Amino acid sequence: MNKYVLLHKGFVTPTQEIGEAWGAWFASIAEHIVDAGNPFGAAREIAKDGTTDLPLDLDAFTGYTIINAGDFDEATAIASTCPFISGIRVYEAMAM
């Protein structure tokens, strides 16, 4: 099994319906979860030309989850079942 990092994108004010959808999703992928992750709060981007405070909006990365999957296609299939707000990115965590 390989590890994959899922970056959740997009923020809206949480509702009970959203919370229940996320709870059901985590339950449905329980066998794959390495780290259920945490939501993100305030963010800054640091670049050579300065630092910028980032807004919490539909383009923001708002949390992460780390999963095990047999391959990238399986990780993508798991991610596609997520009740994401705007999108989700899947990155393979490379072994060192």
Secondary structure, DSSP 8 states (H G I E B T S, - for coil): -EEEEEEEE------HHHHHHHHHHHHHTGGGEEE---B--SEEEEETTEEEEE--STTSEEEEEEEEESSHHHHHHHHHTS--SSEEEEEEE---
